[in-house]
Amino acid sequence: MMKKNIFPILTGVLLLGIVIVSVLIYQDKVGNDDSSQVSSSEICGVTDDDKAMTGIQASSTWGKTGIKNGDSEIYLVLYNHFTEDDILIGTSSNAAENVEIHLSQLVLDGSLKMDIRKSIALPASSKIELGPGSFHIMLIHLKQDLNSGDKALVTLHFQNLGNLAVIIPIKDW
């Protein structure tokens, strides 16, 4: 009589169970109408305890309200928990026709100048803040109104990591 090795089967069943539970938790968080309870760190499966992190984490995410065919800005903090540098090389979103990385800078005459950037360097074991008056992500030509309480999906494209999808809560400015 031949004995069957059931270890691979049990491992597969366990992994399938973990995937199903993860999907159910994700759907519960995304389906929740209270945007203050859903952060990108929860969607990405990480916590706010930076010391326990690995990879790249997006936190403190929010975006400005905007009207259809107008623009909006996305702000967040990126943490690189890797031991090697990475580069944010692009962004995309289903909320807008075009998405760009911008840098706002105060110039000598006191005005604010906004330049398009192709990338943002993210050194190993560091953080970069994308906020008002600095780096930010521009959603250009919105496909629909973005109202306070809405959520927008933004995908960050990294040179080494690949893609990181982030749910962005929309707030009044």
C-alpha positions in Angstrom: 0.0 0.0 0.0 1.4 3.4 -1.1 1.3 6.3 1.3 0.4 9.7 -0.2 2.3 12.8 0.8 -0.5 15.3 1.7 1.8 18.1 2.8 1.7 19.9 -0.5 -2.1 19.7 -0.5 -2.4 21.0 3.0 0.0 23.9 2.2 -2.1 24.8 -0.9 -5.3 24.8 1.1 -3.8 26.9 3.8 -2.5 29.5 1.2 -5.8 29.6 -0.5 -7.5 30.3 2.9 -5.1 33.1 3.6 -5.8 34.7 0.1 -9.6 34.4 0.6 -9.4 36.0 4.1 -7.2 38.8 2.7 -9.6 39.5 -0.1 -12.5 39.6 2.3 -10.7 42.0 4.6 -9.7 44.2 1.6 -13.3 44.3 0.4 -14.6 45.2 3.8 -12.1 48.1 4.2 -12.7 49.5 0.6 -16.4 49.1 0.9 -16.6 51.1 4.1 -18.0 54.6 3.5 -16.0 56.2 6.3 -12.8 57.2 4.5 -11.1 58.0 7.8 -11.0 54.3 8.6 -9.4 53.2 5.4 -5.7 54.2 4.9 -3.4 53.2 2.1 -1.2 51.4 4.7 -4.2 49.2 5.5 -4.9 48.5 1.9 -1.3 47.7 1.2 -1.3 45.3 4.2 1.1 47.2 6.4 0.9 49.0 9.7 2.1 52.4 10.9 4.9 50.8 12.9 7.8 51.8 10.6 10.3 49.6 12.5 8.5 46.5 11.4 8.2 47.5 7.8 9.8 46.1 4.7 9.4 47.3 1.2 7.9 50.6 0.2 5.0 52.1 2.2 2.6 54.9 1.4 1.0 56.6 4.3 -0.7 59.9 5.3 -2.5 59.9 2.0 -5.1 62.4 0.8 -6.2 64.2 -2.3 -7.9 67.5 -2.9 -11.5 67.7 -4.1 -11.9 68.6 -7.8 -14.5 68.9 -10.5 -14.9 66.9 -13.7 -12.5 68.0 -16.4 -10.5 69.9 -13.8 -7.4 68.9 -11.8 -6.6 67.6 -8.3 -3.5 67.0 -6.3 -2.5 63.9 -4.3 -0.3 64.1 -1.2 1.4 61.2 0.7 4.5 60.1 2.5 6.6 57.4 0.9 8.8 55.2 3.1 11.6 53.1 1.6 12.3 50.3 4.0 14.5 48.5 1.5 18.3 48.5 1.9 18.7 49.8 -1.6 17.5 52.9 -3.4 14.4 53.0 -5.6 12.9 55.6 -7.9 9.3 56.6 -8.4 9.3 56.7 -12.2 5.6 57.4 -12.9 2.0 57.3 -11.7 -1.4 56.4 -13.1 -5.0 56.6 -12.0 -8.4 55.6 -13.3 -9.7 59.0 -11.9 -8.0 61.2 -14.5 -7.0 61.3 -18.1 -3.4 62.1 -17.2 -1.3 61.8 -14.0 2.0 63.6 -13.5 4.7 64.1 -10.8 5.1 67.8 -10.1 7.4 69.9 -7.9 6.2 73.3 -6.6 8.9 75.8 -5.7 8.9 79.3 -4.4 10.9 81.6 -6.8 12.6 84.9 -6.2 9.7 87.1 -7.2 7.5 85.3 -4.5 5.5 83.3 -6.9 5.1 79.5 -6.9 6.5 77.7 -9.9 5.3 74.2 -10.7 7.5 71.9 -12.8 6.8 68.4 -14.2 9.3 65.8 -12.9 10.0 62.4 -14.6 10.9 60.8 -11.3 11.5 61.1 -7.6 14.5 59.4 -6.0 13.7 57.4 -2.9 17.0 56.5 -1.1 17.2 53.3 1.0 15.9 53.6 4.5 14.4 57.0 4.0 11.1 58.8 3.6 9.9 61.5 1.1 7.0 63.7 1.8 4.8 64.7 -1.2 2.8 67.7 0.1 1.6 71.2 -0.7 4.4 73.5 -1.9 6.7 70.5 -2.7 6.5 67.3 -4.7 2.9 66.1 -5.4 1.0 64.0 -7.8 -1.3 65.9 -10.2 -4.5 64.3 -11.5 -5.1 66.2 -14.7 -8.5 66.3 -16.5 -10.6 64.4 -14.0 -13.0 61.9 -15.4 -15.6 62.8 -12.7 -16.0 65.0 -9.7 -13.9 64.1 -6.7 -15.9 65.0 -3.6 -14.9 64.9 0.1 -15.3 61.3 1.2 -14.6 59.8 -2.2 -11.6 57.5 -2.8 -9.3 57.5 -5.8 -7.1 54.6 -6.9 -3.5 55.8 -7.7 -0.8 53.4 -8.9 2.8 54.4 -8.2 5.3 52.9 -10.6 8.8 52.2 -9.1 11.9 51.3 -11.0 12.8 48.3 -8.7 9.6 47.5 -6.7 7.2 47.7 -9.7 3.7 48.9 -9.1 2.1 49.9 -5.8 -1.6 50.6 -5.8 -2.8 53.1 -3.2 -6.3 54.1 -2.2 -6.4 57.9 -1.7 -9.2 59.5 0.5 -10.4 62.8 -1.0 -10.8 65.7 1.4 -11.8 69.4 1.2 -8.7 71.6 1.1 
